[in-house]
Amino acid sequence: MPPLTQKAETFSTLVLEVFQLNGLLLQAGDRLSAPAGLTSARWQVLGVIDHGPATVAAVARTMGLARQSVQQTADALASDGFVEYVENPNHQRAKCVALTAAGRRALRKVELAHAAWADRLGSSLPPRLLAAAVEGVREARVRLEQDLAEEGRSHEG
């Protein structure tokens, strides 16, 4: 592998930190959501459809995940009574996933636990550092989205 520039090295370090952070966040999410009978993945799907029923494809796009993995999670949530499939007024075949009363109760339980956890961890960091981290990660995400869109366009034509 050729040597990296300082900027490439720093960006690569950021990527590795985000990967590690993601793994830790999933572990923490599993702990927060377990008392409600959920996992991080299930919690995320419920959080998306809390705003209203959506197709599995729309949930997957929102979460930045593969449709198939969201389909498996939605099917498991339906099997456990947290969601139900409802008619989609915009499409005959693609049903929407909607929260059930049990799903809404589970989600609210996790949200309460999340609020206390986020307050505890957020209070442990200097506000300026936390704000700078959010700004930096957001900007990196925007640039990556742009780069992926440009790559997609270059492969289309």
C-alpha positions as semicolon CSV with decimal commas, in nm:
position;residue;x (nm);y (nm);z (nm)
1;M;0,000;0,000;0,000
2;P;0,139;0,343;-0,088
3;P;0,207;0,580;0,201
4;L;-0,085;0,800;0,300
5;T;-0,074;1,177;0,306
6;Q;-0,130;1,338;0,647
7;K;-0,487;1,425;0,545
8;A;-0,555;1,067;0,430
9;E;-0,403;0,932;0,752
10;T;-0,621;1,160;0,965
11;F;-0,934;1,072;0,768
12;S;-0,854;0,701;0,797
13;T;-0,812;0,742;1,172
14;L;-1,154;0,910;1,185
15;V;-1,308;0,619;0,994
16;L;-1,157;0,368;1,237
17;E;-1,282;0,566;1,537
18;V;-1,633;0,581;1,385
19;F;-1,627;0,205;1,323
20;Q;-1,530;0,144;1,685
21;L;-1,787;0,396;1,806
22;N;-2,057;0,228;1,596
23;G;-1,982;-0,109;1,754
24;L;-1,995;0,039;2,103
25;L;-2,317;0,225;2,025
26;L;-2,479;-0,097;1,906
27;Q;-2,372;-0,269;2,230
28;A;-2,509;0,019;2,437
29;G;-2,827;0,022;2,229
30;D;-2,876;-0,348;2,286
31;R;-2,844;-0,293;2,662
32;L;-3,083;0,002;2,659
33;S;-3,342;-0,176;2,446
34;A;-3,326;-0,528;2,598
35;P;-3,564;-0,452;2,890
36;A;-3,828;-0,358;2,629
37;G;-3,774;-0,684;2,437
38;L;-3,582;-0,512;2,157
39;T;-3,235;-0,493;2,004
40;S;-3,058;-0,191;1,857
41;A;-3,171;-0,291;1,508
42;R;-3,533;-0,331;1,616
43;W;-3,522;-0,005;1,810
44;Q;-3,394;0,177;1,501
45;V;-3,675;0,042;1,281
46;L;-3,938;0,137;1,540
47;G;-3,784;0,484;1,563
48;V;-3,819;0,537;1,189
49;I;-4,181;0,425;1,169
50;D;-4,275;0,617;1,485
51;H;-4,325;0,911;1,247
52;G;-4,576;0,711;1,044
53;P;-4,601;0,387;0,847
54;A;-4,334;0,336;0,583
55;T;-4,230;0,070;0,338
56;V;-3,934;-0,152;0,423
57;A;-3,745;0,009;0,135
58;A;-3,809;0,358;0,275
59;V;-3,696;0,248;0,622
60;A;-3,381;0,096;0,473
61;R;-3,301;0,419;0,283
62;T;-3,354;0,626;0,598
63;M;-3,125;0,400;0,798
64;G;-2,866;0,355;0,522
65;L;-2,906;-0,023;0,532
66;A;-2,982;-0,299;0,285
67;R;-3,354;-0,359;0,228
68;Q;-3,312;-0,730;0,300
69;S;-3,174;-0,675;0,650
70;V;-3,455;-0,432;0,733
71;Q;-3,707;-0,683;0,593
72;Q;-3,575;-0,950;0,831
73;T;-3,594;-0,711;1,125
74;A;-3,945;-0,596;1,032
75;D;-4,063;-0,956;0,996
76;A;-3,923;-1,039;1,341
77;L;-4,090;-0,730;1,488
78;A;-4,420;-0,833;1,328
79;S;-4,382;-1,187;1,463
80;D;-4,337;-1,043;1,812
81;G;-4,633;-0,804;1,777
82;F;-4,438;-0,477;1,776
83;V;-4,534;-0,385;1,418
84;E;-4,791;-0,482;1,162
85;Y;-4,802;-0,468;0,784
86;V;-5,069;-0,233;0,653
87;E;-5,195;-0,140;0,309
88;N;-4,988;0,112;0,119
89;P;-5,207;0,371;-0,057
90;N;-4,925;0,440;-0,304
91;H;-4,842;0,083;-0,404
92;Q;-5,045;-0,239;-0,426
93;R;-4,770;-0,486;-0,342
94;A;-4,529;-0,295;-0,116
95;K;-4,700;-0,291;0,223
96;C;-4,612;-0,039;0,491
97;V;-4,478;-0,124;0,834
98;A;-4,670;0,041;1,117
99;L;-4,626;0,047;1,494
100;T;-4,869;-0,149;1,707
101;A;-4,964;-0,037;2,058
102;A;-4,709;-0,285;2,196
103;G;-4,441;-0,143;1,966
104;R;-4,521;0,212;2,074
105;R;-4,500;0,113;2,444
106;A;-4,165;-0,062;2,389
107;L;-4,028;0,234;2,197
108;R;-4,131;0,482;2,469
109;K;-3,965;0,261;2,732
110;V;-3,639;0,262;2,537
111;E;-3,664;0,636;2,475
112;L;-3,681;0,698;2,851
113;A;-3,373;0,483;2,911
114;H;-3,195;0,651;2,619
115;A;-3,268;1,001;2,753
116;A;-3,107;0,923;3,090
117;W;-2,810;0,749;2,925
118;A;-2,755;1,032;2,674
119;D;-2,775;1,294;2,949
120;R;-2,520;1,104;3,160
121;L;-2,272;1,059;2,875
122;G;-2,336;1,398;2,719
123;S;-2,271;1,565;3,055
124;S;-1,934;1,392;3,077
125;L;-1,801;1,573;2,769
126;P;-1,719;1,944;2,734
127;P;-2,000;2,104;2,528
128;R;-1,757;2,263;2,277
129;L;-1,586;1,929;2,215
130;L;-1,917;1,750;2,169
131;A;-2,046;2,019;1,928
132;A;-1,721;2,007;1,729
133;A;-1,742;1,628;1,706
134;V;-2,100;1,648;1,578
135;E;-2,003;1,912;1,322
136;G;-1,700;1,716;1,203
137;V;-1,880;1,384;1,169
138;R;-2,177;1,550;0,998
139;E;-1,949;1,722;0,745
140;A;-1,762;1,394;0,680
141;R;-2,099;1,221;0,623
142;V;-2,212;1,490;0,378
143;R;-1,885;1,468;0,185
144;L;-1,907;1,088;0,174
145;E;-2,267;1,106;0,048
146;Q;-2,154;1,343;-0,227
147;D;-1,861;1,120;-0,317
148;L;-2,080;0,811;-0,335
149;A;-2,336;0,995;-0,548
150;E;-2,063;1,110;-0,789
151;E;-1,922;0,756;-0,804
152;G;-2,271;0,623;-0,879
153;R;-2,321;0,873;-1,159
154;S;-1,982;0,790;-1,313
155;H;-2,072;0,419;-1,319
156;E;-2,411;0,484;-1,483
157;G;-2,288;0,643;-1,798
